[in-house]
């Protein structure tokens, strides 16, 4: 009986190690394609790995909880409160806290937690004003959103993607894989910007990604672009 238990445990350990190695190889392949592959190679490979219950975690921010079409200045999707209680898809944003909604203007949707945001908008031909207070938001996406984003990849824009300077060895533990890398890009002023990103992948037993989250040096990126913390 003891020999049977020992053999079972040993076989399970080998299975976990093999599974971890496979997941690790998958993540390494994604990074290799990002650095050296084409836009379609990367997008198609990632898309093939997206599980039905996929969750993409992109960090937290202070805001209203909706997505906007910046070209048309319209509400595209309402995700969380307080926007859920005040905005509807299709609403045309006219101004935010007195700042006119037009190309080139930075609209103050984000800012201090709890701060009031006064939005003037047009809905079904009627103009109105709604007031909301900023709240803590989580930026995340599901399978549909991720596949939609991947479908927009094209070779022309791919040339301008941020470059990976260095990568640390990928670490795998069963269905979880961790990776970190340093990137660089050029901002609008022509200055080089660098930052580190740490990513976490969780795979299901079929080898598909059910969770992909990352954190990066947002403050460092902002400072390199000329921004600073204020009260």
N, C-alpha and C positions, 0 to 999 in steps of 0.2 A: 504493500500500500504506500509506504513511504517513497519507494522507488518510483511509483506511478506519479505521485504528487511532484516529486523532484523533476521528473521528465516533463510533466505538463508545464511547470513553471519555467523550465529551461526553453521549451518550445515557444511559450508565450513571449519570453524575453527576446528570442531571436526574431519573432514576428514583429514586435514593437521596434526593434532596431532596424529591420528591413523597411518598415513603414516610415520610420523617421528618415532613413537614408533616401527613400524615394521622394518624400516631401521636400527634403533639403535640395535634392537635385532639380526638382521642379522650380523652386524659387531661384536657384542659381541660373537656370535656363532663362527665366524671365529677365533677370538682370543682364545676362549676356545679350539677349535680344534687344533690350533697351539701349545698350551701349553700341552694339554692332549690327543689329538687324534693321529691317525696314519697318515703316509704320504699320503696314498690314501684317507682317510677320508677328510683331509684338501684340497688336490688337487681337488678331485671330487666335493666337495661342492663349492669351489671357482669357478671352471670351469662352474658349473651350473648357476652362477650368472653373467657371462661375457656377456655383451650386444654386439650387432653387431657393434656398433660405439664406442666400448670400447677404452679408452686411459689410458695408464699407464705412469705416469710422475715420472722419477727417478732422477730429478735434472739436473744441468748444469755442464759443464766442458770445459776445453780448450783442443782442439785436432784437428783431421783431418776429423772426420765424417764418420768412417767406422767401421765394425766389422770384427774381425780376428779369424781364427781357430788357436789357439795357439799351437796345437799339430802338425799341418802340415805347420804352418807359411804361410798360404795363406789367401787372402782376401775372406771373407765369404759374406759380404753384404756391399754395398756402400750406405750410408744414406744421407749425407749432403756434402756441399762444405767445403773445397776445394777438398776433395777426389773424389767427383763426376766428376770433370774435369780431373782427373789424374789416378785413379785406376779403375780396373774392377774385378768383382768376378772371382776367380781362379788365380789371380796374386800371384806368390810365392815371398814373401819378403826375400831378401838376406841380407840386412843390412840397418840400419837407423842411419844417421849421423855418420857413421863409426863403429857402434856397430853391430857385426855379429848377424844375426837372428838364434839363437839356444836356446835350452832349458836351462833355468837358467839365461839368459841374459835379463835385463830389457831394452826394446827398448824405446827410447825417443820420442815416438809419442806425448805425452803430455808435457807441459812446458809453458813458458811465452807466453802470447797472442801476436800473430804476429811473433813469432820466426820461423826461416826457418827450414824446415825438409827436408833432402835429403834422398830419398828412392831408394835403388838399388833393382831391382826386375827382375823376369823372367816371360815373357808372351809369350805363344805359341812358346816356345823354344828359344826366343830371350831375351837377357839381355838388360836392359835399366835403366836409372836413371831419376827420376822425382823430381822436387823441389816444395814444398808447404809451405805456411805460416799458422801456427796454427790459428784457429778461435774459437769463442765461440760456443759451441755445446749444444744441449738439448738431454738428454738421455730419450727416451720414446719408448713405444711399443704399438702395436694394439692387437686385439683379436687373430689373428693367432700366433703372437709371444708369447703371454701370455699362450695360450693353449699348444703350443709346449713346453714351459718351464715347465708347470705343469705336462705334460706327462712324464717328466724325473724323477719325484719324486720317490724315493725308500726308503724302510724302513731302509736300512743300513746307507745311508747318513743322513736320518732324525734324527738318534740318535745324530749326531754331529751338529745339528742346534743350533744357538744362543739361550740362555735361557732368558725368560722374568722374570725380578726381581720384577717389580711392574708395575701396570697399574693405570692410572687415570680414573675416570668415563667417559664413552663415552657420548658425547654431540650430540644431533640431532636437526636440524632445518629444517623441511620439508624434502626435498630430499638430504640435505647435512648432513654428519655425520663426526664428528671430534674425534680423539682418540690420546692418547699419552702414551708411555710406555718406561721403562728403560730395556735395554738388557745387557747381559754379554756374553763373549766368551773367548776362550783361544787362544793366538797367537802362532806363530811357535816357539817362545822361551819359551813357557809354562807359560807366564804371563797372568793374567786376564785383559781383556779390557772391559770397560763399556761405554755406551752411551744412550742418549735419542733420541727417534724418535717421530715425530708428523705426523699423517696421516689424509688425507681428502678424503672422499668417496662422490661421487655424484651418486644418483640412478635415474633411469627413473620411469615413473608411473607404470611400470610392476614389480618394485622391483629388477631390474637388475642393475649392476654397469656399469656406462658409463664413470666414471673417478675415478682413484685411484692415488693419489700423496702423496709423503712424503718428509720430510726434516729431516736430522739427524745431529749429531755433528761430521761431517767429520774431522774437524781439531783436535778435542779432540781424535778421534780414531787414527789419524795419529801420534799424539804426544805420545800416549800410546804405539805405535808400534816403537817408537824411531826416528820418522821423525820430522823435524822442518822446519819452513818457511825460505826461503832464497831469496836473491835478484834476 
